[in-house]
Amino acid sequence: MVVEDRSRVEVMEGNQQRVEVNILLLGGRSVGKTALTVRFLTRRFIGEYGDIESIYSRVDRIDGQETCINIWDSLAGLNSSSISDKQLQWADGTILVYDICDRGSFEAVRQQLQLIRRGRKPSSVPVVIVGNKRDLQQHRRVSGEEGQLLALTERCGFFEVSAAETYHGVLLVFHQLVDLVRETRALRKSVARVKGIVRTVSAVFGKKRAE
Ligand SMILES: Nc1nc2c(ncn2[C@@H]2O[C@H](COP(=O)(O)OP(=O)(O)OP(=O)(O)O)[C@@H](O)[C@H]2O)c(=O)[nH]1
């Protein structure tokens, strides 16, 4: 029986295990993907970021488990809702970012969600939706309720944050997604285990019936 195990568990010195989680950041232009990534990695907000697409890593201890979080900070293309197959295959979980002052970026998140979920069960692809730039309340174009409703109907996590103002909210976003990825992996493993038992039992009883 072949069980697909994407846990990528690495055994380190002293028999400690390190888990790897790949997180893909998507969203329209200038919604703050790099700002969120930099905030999470360095606790800082710089203000201006170049147009660079990169994969960054940070190691955290989450629930007593050493976890290497790899973050693919994608560049929004001309068509802000496009996602490559390579990105989808790489990601264990996705953060979809919109700017609360830009309705177009909210619609782009809706479209990206459809692309990610194409032909897959919602439970197999953990997604957290993030409304960024919460500090710019006077320019708000997307209400918190709209964001929440989208997340609820699509079974995603949801946060409104300000990469410019706080580190803690940003930390919660990344950690919630890591939790969701770990739950999904555990579920996948137990389903595979049950399928294996069912197969063994059917093989034994099938043989007995044939004798
Ligand atoms: N006021 C405010 N500005 C923010 C916030 N987050 C990001 N910005 C600003 O928004 C602009 C775009 O931020 P980026 O992080 O470069 O956005 P991006 O989504 O990576 O942009 P692309 O490179 O186009 O994909 C920058 O000028 C940031 O300073 C925020 O929480 N509040």
The ligand as a MOL file (V3000), in Angstrom:
LIG
                    3D

  0  0  0     0  0            999 V3000
M  V30 BEGIN CTAB
M  V30 COUNTS 32 34 0 0 0
M  V30 BEGIN ATOM
M  V30 1 N -1.0680 51.5470 5.6210 0
M  V30 2 C -0.5970 50.3300 5.3350 0
M  V30 3 N 0.1880 50.1340 4.2640 0
M  V30 4 C 0.6250 48.8940 4.0180 0
M  V30 5 C 0.3140 47.7810 4.8400 0
M  V30 6 N 0.9010 46.6950 4.3270 0
M  V30 7 C 1.5650 47.0850 3.2320 0
M  V30 8 N 1.4010 48.4180 3.0300 0
M  V30 9 C 1.9440 49.2250 1.9440 0
M  V30 10 O 1.3750 48.7580 0.7220 0
M  V30 11 C 2.3390 48.8520 -0.3300 0
M  V30 12 C 2.4860 47.4900 -0.9980 0
M  V30 13 O 3.0590 46.5820 -0.0790 0
M  V30 14 P 3.7900 45.2340 -0.5680 0
M  V30 15 O 4.1050 44.4570 0.6330 0
M  V30 16 O 4.9020 45.5790 -1.4820 0
M  V30 17 O 2.6060 44.5530 -1.4100 0
M  V30 18 P 2.6740 43.2290 -2.3100 0
M  V30 19 O 1.3440 42.5950 -2.1980 0
M  V30 20 O 3.8560 42.4050 -1.9420 0
M  V30 21 O 2.8320 43.8620 -3.7590 0
M  V30 22 P 3.2920 43.2060 -5.1680 0
M  V30 23 O 4.8050 43.2650 -5.1500 0
M  V30 24 O 2.6670 44.1320 -6.1370 0
M  V30 25 O 2.7720 41.8190 -5.2900 0
M  V30 26 C 3.6470 49.3610 0.3100 0
M  V30 27 O 3.7180 50.7390 0.0860 0
M  V30 28 C 3.4450 49.0700 1.7900 0
M  V30 29 O 4.1360 49.9970 2.6150 0
M  V30 30 C -0.5320 48.0250 5.9920 0
M  V30 31 O -0.8760 47.1520 6.7840 0
M  V30 32 N -0.9540 49.3070 6.1810 0
M  V30 END ATOM
M  V30 BEGIN BOND
M  V30 1 1 1 2
M  V30 2 2 2 3
M  V30 3 1 2 32
M  V30 4 1 3 4
M  V30 5 2 4 5
M  V30 6 1 4 8
M  V30 7 1 5 6
M  V30 8 1 5 30
M  V30 9 2 6 7
M  V30 10 1 7 8
M  V30 11 1 8 9
M  V30 12 1 9 10
M  V30 13 1 9 28
M  V30 14 1 10 11
M  V30 15 1 11 12
M  V30 16 1 11 26
M  V30 17 1 12 13
M  V30 18 1 13 14
M  V30 19 2 14 15
M  V30 20 1 14 16
M  V30 21 1 14 17
M  V30 22 1 17 18
M  V30 23 2 18 19
M  V30 24 1 18 20
M  V30 25 1 18 21
M  V30 26 1 21 22
M  V30 27 2 22 23
M  V30 28 1 22 24
M  V30 29 1 22 25
M  V30 30 1 26 27
M  V30 31 1 26 28
M  V30 32 1 28 29
M  V30 33 2 30 31
M  V30 34 1 30 32
M  V30 END BOND
M  V30 END CTAB
M  END
